[in-house]
Structures are given as structure tokens and as C-alpha cells.
Amino acid sequence: MKSDDYEKIAQARKAFATGKTKIVSFRKNQLRQLAKFLKENESALCDAIMQDLRRSKMETVLAEIVMTNNAIVNALENIDEWCKDEHQPKALLTLFSNVYVRKEPFGVCLVIASWNYPIALLLIPVISAIAAGNCVIIKPSECSAKVADLLLNLLPKYIDNECYPVVVTDSVHSAQLVENNRFDFIFFTGGTAIGRLIMKCAAEYLTPVVLELGGKNPCFVDKSCDIKTAARRICWGKFLNNGQNCLSTDYVLCEAEIHDEFIQNVKTVIDDFYGPDAQKSPDFGRIINDRQMSRLVKLLKSNDGKIVHGGKYDEKDKYISPTVVTHVTLDSAYMQQEMFGPILLIMSVANIDEAIETINKLEKPLAVYAFSNNKQSIDKLLFSTSSGGVCINDVLMHYSLESLPFGGIGNSGIGNYHGKFGFDAFTHKRAVLDDGTPEALLRVRYAPYSDFKLFKSKMLIKKNEKSTGIFGMVKSFFWMSVLGVILAYGLHLFFGV
């Protein structure tokens, strides 16, 4: 790490200590500045992503800039409500107390983003952190170098550079950033292997984390669905951003009865989307770097499975054609890693039961998809599998909603965010009890103890399952009487009535 980076972290600590990020009006102003940054630099951001990923403007604007803007608007509309104390139920013994949950920021947070969506995956968690009142060290991925450079130079012109500095480092120094600094919260988006290292470093200081990782997302397709629609939607989600998407369909589990028909529809859709030569299409992106390119080419050369469409590549151009591979087994090289590229695997299954069995043999994925109009099959899939999220008869769209939590489970991640879920992730919920109980009512808890004190204490403290019927009515009447006596005694002590 550069000495300048250490200074930025130290300055963020000083800034948090002033308390200014706890002021809601300050947070709102910073969020509006972030929205201004997106609006005024849309073209520059699209150009930077074009250089890094060769991604089309439409995909960048919709998947990154609009999504990030929507997160800002949602936070601005709801932050006052989110910040309010949450008053909680009381017990008989705390009847005169003020009991509530206070929302407080953690302090100085670190947000580390992945390269595949270098704006949204960085700034949406930053928005949550700002809304919650934290200072944030903003760490874009060094792999999306043009975007990282743009953020480093432009963001400080819009948001408070002491509270929200941008730190750009290479992969070696990124590790040092986590190892050599104690943060109050870490939010990481990236691969599972790096996620484990982040968690190991965080454990040294018992730092809370959210890890947004990935995995092999399955998609079940059965004969009850509209096959053409399923093929179109799956291909859209799969080849968006050239397949470099932690939520894209990794493999399809297709009922044997429609297997060949589904594959034919997938081939047709690919040609409809990108033409006979996707390398010439302005809408088809490129692989991020040589390392990722080599990994994917190695898979294509592995002779595992059967390539039924595509399989072409140009290493100099970092291009891999939209590819469909069948006859894949769980032992195949394709199934040993997250694909993160434009290679769609299609496996044949007899029914929903075999699909569930296959899904459960692998680590829990970030998403499970299904195209089916059979309610029994969908219910069985939901009951018998586990994943970060589920999308029925579409792909990716659950990510777009601020009203749903986004995150993984097990190997695909820890924790979630988006909307209020993001605010909560970056918020410490502090329990507060402000006691106003008359001392005379609390004497029962003090020594010397007696059986009578024990009896009275149990009457005031012990919970029992609610009763129904006549006994329940009698019990309710009894406790209302007890409550009345306590209130009367309290009024007598305070007001002499």
C-alpha cells in the first residue's frame, strides 16, 4: 500500500470522529452529489467500461447507471424512516421504561468491488453505507482499470473526500489493505477464494463482513413452460456482459422430453441476438483479461462435453463466441468452477426430482432459476433446495428490486443488501432501555432473597404460551388485574392519588 492510502484511512477515522456523517442532512447531501456524479459523467463511465469490457452502452446504462441511480433515490426517499428509533414491546417489569433500538453506523467501512460491474457493485453498497452514517474507503477493482482511474479522479469532486476516499491498488496491495488495517465493517464482492481470505483477515479483529460471492447457478426447464420464451430469457441473462455475471445461468437442467427442442431454440436465439458472427456484433462484449481468457479457453480445449454451438475464440481480441455445451457430467471440468464467461452448459434430467438431486450435490448457489408452469414442481424446488435467491420464469430480475434482499448463502456469500436490507447491513442496532420504574417495584430483585420474592419475581418475569378458550380469558383477566394494580401503585407513588 502507498503511504497516501494509509493517510486516507486515518483521515476517514478523524472525519468519523467529528460525527458529521451521523447527521442525516449531511448523508442526504452526499447521496445527491453521488447522483449528480452519475448524471454528469454517464458518457465518461460508458466509455471507460467500453475500454475495459467492450460492453454496449445500453447494458451499461441500464445495468449499472440506472440501477445505481435508483438505489440513491430509494435511499433518499426512505432514509428518515430507516433512521428512526424502533420502539419495542415491554415486559411487566419494564412497563415504566422506554425500550427501543437505536440505529448507529459502524464507523469506517471498507467496500471492495468486483470488476464485472465496476460501478453498480461498488457504489450501491457505498450508498447503503453513506445512508447508514458511515465513512467509507471505496476500493474499485484494479482489473477494470479505466473505470477505477475515472472514479479515483472524479468522485472526490462530488463527495466528501475525507469521509469517502477512493483507494486504487493492485492485487498484492489490495490484500495488504485488509491485512494491515482494522476496519469497522468490510463489504466484499468477488470470488469465493478471495472472500475466504477477506473473512480470515476480518476474523483477526472480529470485524463484521458481508461477502457477495458467486457459484454455479442452475436453471430447471420443464415441458410445461413456453420453450421459446425460456430460451430467449436464459440466453439474455447468460450472455449479458459476455457471461461475466455472478447471477448468470451456469447450467440448465432440461427435461429430457424437450432437451433437443430447447437446444435448437437456444441456437436460434443466439443468432437472433448477435448474428452469425458475434465477434462483429456491437452488443457482444469481451473477456476482461488474459488470465480469464486462458481459463475459459482451457475449458473449451478440455474435450469434456460436446460443443453444439460456438466454441470459437480469438485470444488477441479476448473474444469467445456464445457457446453451448451438452453431455456434461458433474465430474466434468466445466462443473468444477463458476463459468463466468459465455459458455452455457445444458444437461438432461428426467424430472424435477433429478434436477433437485443434481443441484444439491453442488455448493449452494447465488440463484436458482426455473421455467415451469407446474406449481407442484416449483413448490418442490423451493422446499428442497437452498440458494441466495430464486427467480421463476425469468432470470436476474430479482436483483433489480430494492424491496428484495440480494446476497448468497454458504459458498455463495454471507449477508445481503439492497434497499433497507443494505441500510441494515451497515447499521449497528443498539439496544436501549431507559428505566423509569419506581424503586419500590424493583425491591423484589434485591437480596436478601426469599421464596415470596421468588414467587413475585416469577409472576412478573416468566413467560408462558398464550392460552385459548375460557382459561385464556380468565388468565387475561388476571393479568389485566395485576397490571391495574401496578399502574395504580405507580400513580400513587408519582402523584399521590
Secondary structure by P-SEA (a helix, b strand, c coil): ccaaaaaaaaaaaaaaaacccccaaaaaaaaaaaaaaaaacaaaaaaaaaaaccccaaaaaaccaaaaaaaaaaaaacccccccbbbbbbcccccccccbbbbbbccbbbbbbccccccccccaaaaaaaaabbbbbccccccaaaaaaaaacccccccccccbbbbbbcaaaaaaaaacccccbbbbbccaaaaaaaaaaaaaccbbbbbbcccbbbbbbccccaaaaaaaaaaaaaaccccccccccccccccccaaaaaaaaaaaaaaaaccccccccccccccccaaaaaaaaaaaaccccccccccccccccccccbbbbcccccccccccccccccbbbbbbbccaaaaaaaaaacccccbbbbbcccaaaaaaaaacccccccccccccccccccccccccccccccccccaaaaaaaaccbbbbbbccccccccccccccccaaaaaaaaaacccccccccaaaaaaaaaaaaaaaaaaaaaaaaaccc
